[in-house]
Each structure stands twice: as structure tokens, then as C-alpha cells.
Amino acid sequence: MHDEYRRYVITLTRDSAVAGNEALIRKHVAYLQELDRKGQLELAGPFEDGGGGMLIVRAPSLAAAKAIASADPFVTSGYDTPGVRAWLISCEENNHLGMA
């Protein structure tokens, strides 16, 4: 599959034992802004239930996506635990991964 149809999904799961604060949230947002400026961030946001959030990023490999997740201030502080998975985009342009 061409890399143009591959993204990486980073799930952030909240650790209720670690307290968050405004300064930490601002560091996380600054990190997202940096990823966005680099063209790596596609989408990001919290889950409505407050249990964490999700990012969709562009990266050259799964290892690179894991490095992006690991550098997030929410992760380095222990506030969130990351999960990273490769995601293939199904769309008209790629004939829905060749199956349409």
C-alpha cells in the first residue's frame, strides 16, 4: 500500500492517578501545533468522556509514529498512556484499497 494512504492513529488513555493542569494542557497543545507546522498532524482531539484523546499523524514508519507519541507532554508526564496503530485509508481514489 502506498504511504499516501497510510496514517498512524495514536490513542491517549488517561491515567486517573496523575493529575492534569492548565500548564500541562498548554504544553500538549504547543506540541500539537509543532506537529501541525511540520505537516505531521492530520487530526487531534479529546474523547468527550474525558478518558483521553486521539491523534492521526503522518509518519514515515510505525517506529516514527511511536516516537511522536512518546514525545507528547501528556505521555512524558505520565498523564496519558499511548497506543499506536497503522491505519490504511479506504477511499474512491484508491478504489477502496483495491476492493471496489
N, C-alpha and C positions, 0 to 999 in steps of 0.2 A: 504494500500500500504506500502510495506517495505521501511524503511528510506533510504536504499541504492539506491533507485530510486527517492528520493526527494531531491531537491536543492531549494535554495531561490534566487530569482532574485531581485537585488537591482538596481533600476534606479535612476540616479542622474540627476536632471533637473537644469540647470544653471539659477541663478538669475542675470540678466544683471545689476542690481543696485549695486551689490557687486563686487568689483574689485579683480581679482586674481593676484598672483605674483609668482615668482620663489620659494620663501621660502614656500608658501602655497602648491605649487605643490610638493615640496620635502617632506613636512610633510605627504601629502596624499600618496605619493609613499612609504615612510617609513612605513606607516600604512598598505598598501597592502603587503609589504614584511613581516611584522609581521603576518598578516593573513595567508600568504603563508607558513611561518615557522611552524605555528600551524596546518597546513593541512586543513584550512578552505576555502582558496581561490581556486576556480576552474579556473575562467577566469575573466579578467577585461580589460577595455579599454574605451577610449573616443569615442563618436559618431563623425563621420567625419565632420558633420556640425557644430561642436563646441558647441552644445547645452546641453552638459552634457556627461554622460557615463553610463556604466552598469557593475555590478559585479555579478558573480554567485558564491554563497558560500554554504558551508556545515554548517549546524547548527542543534542543537537538536530540535528546535521548531521555530515557526514564531516569538515568542517574542524574542528569542535569535538572530534571523536574524535582527530584528528591532533594537536591541541593537548594533549589529555590524554596521548597517547603521548609527545610531545616533552618534557613536563614531568617525566616519570618519572626519578628519580635514576639508574636504570640506563642511561637514554638520555643524559641530560645529562653523565654521566661518560664516555661512550663505551664502557661495558661491554657494552651491547646496542644493536642497530640495530632500529628498529621498522618494522613493516609494518602498515597499517590497511586493513580492508575492511568494507564494509557487509554485513550478514548478515540475511536475511529468515527469520523463524521460521515453520516449517510445523507446524501442529497441528490438532487436531479443531476447536477454537474458530473458526479462520478457514478451515475446510473445506480444510485443507492448501493454502493460498494459492489457494483457489477452484478447485482441480483435482480434488477428490474427488467 
